[in-house]
Amino acid sequence: QVQLVESGGGLVQPGESLRLSCAASGFTFSRYSMTWYRQAPGKEREWVASITTTGIGTNYQDSVKGRFTVSRDNAKNMVYLQMNSLKPEDTAVYYCKRADRNYWGQGTQVTVSS
């Protein structure tokens, strides 16, 4: 069955960086675009970034453009989210999702606070 397992979250101070990872299994990873979403306390889940099958095409929510970078390693069935210059408003649970269907991981908590 499809499994997505996120990791790499934590507590950081504003301006610091984190790299999230998502390990995929149960499907042919290289055939699917992948996405990152996040859900802040009391808010709806929102899309953050997407990456195409080859990794050449990426797209970002305006609020993270220039700070976040999505990448993938098809040989390892992994997708990553490099987050730089983190802000308190980036605090959320971050999820990876296969782009075409509602396959979600369990999420990883990112907290940005001084």
N, C-alpha and C positions, 0 to 999 in steps of 0.2 A: 504494500500500500504506500501511497505517497506520504513522505515524512519531510518536514522542514524543521530544522532545529537552529534557533538563533542563539548567539553567544556574544560576549564582549561588552555588554553594558556595564555600567557602574556609576559611581559618584565622582564628578569632576568639578573643578572650578570654572567659572566663565573664562573663555579664551583658550581653554585646553582642548585636547583632541581625544577621540575614541575611534576605534575601528571595530565595527560590528561584522560578524560573520554569520552566514546561514549555510548549513550543510543540508543538501538535498539528497533524497533517495526515493526509490520506488517508481521512478520514471526516467525517460531518456532526457537528461537535463539539458543537453545541448540543443534540443529541439524547441525549447520554450523561452520566451522572454520572461523576465523576472522583475518583481517590483518590491519596493519597500514602502511600508505604511507606518504611521505612528498614531498613538492615541494618548492624548494628555488627560489628566484628571478632569472629569466633568465635561469633556468635549467628545465629539464624534471622531471616529477613526478617519485619518486623512492620508491621502497619497503623498509620498515624499519623492520617490525617484523610480525610474524604470530603466531597464537595460535590455537590448535586443539579444537574440540568440548568439551572435558572434561577439557581442560586446562593443561593437563599433558604434552603435546608436545608443545614446543615453538621453534622458530627459529629467528635468527637476522642477519641483515646486519652486515658485519665485523666491520664497523666503530662505531657501537653502542654496540657491545658485551661487557658485563661487566659493562656497564653504564645504559642501558635501560632494563626494565623488563615489559613484557606484561602479563596481567592476565585477568581473566574474572569472573563474578558472574552470573551464569545461572539463579539463582532465581530472579535476578534483571534485567536481560537482559542488562547487562553492560559489556563493555570491557574497560580496562585501559592500559595506558602506563606510567609507572613510569620512569622518566628521571632524572638521577643524573649526577653530574659532567658535566654539560652542557658546550658546547663550542660554540664560535661564528658560526662555520660552521654547527651547528645544527639549525640555524635560517631558518625557513621555515613555510609554512602552512601545518599542519598535518591533515590527513584524515583517517578515518576508512572506511573499505570496507568489505563487505561479500566476502569470499574467492572465491566463485564459480561464481559470476556474478558481473557485473559492477554497483553495488549499492554503491553509495558514499554519504558521508555526505557533509556538506557545508565547513567543515574545521575549524580549529582553529589556529590562528597565534601564533607562538613561536618566540620570538626575544631574542637573547643572545648577550648582549652588555654591555661594561663597560662605 
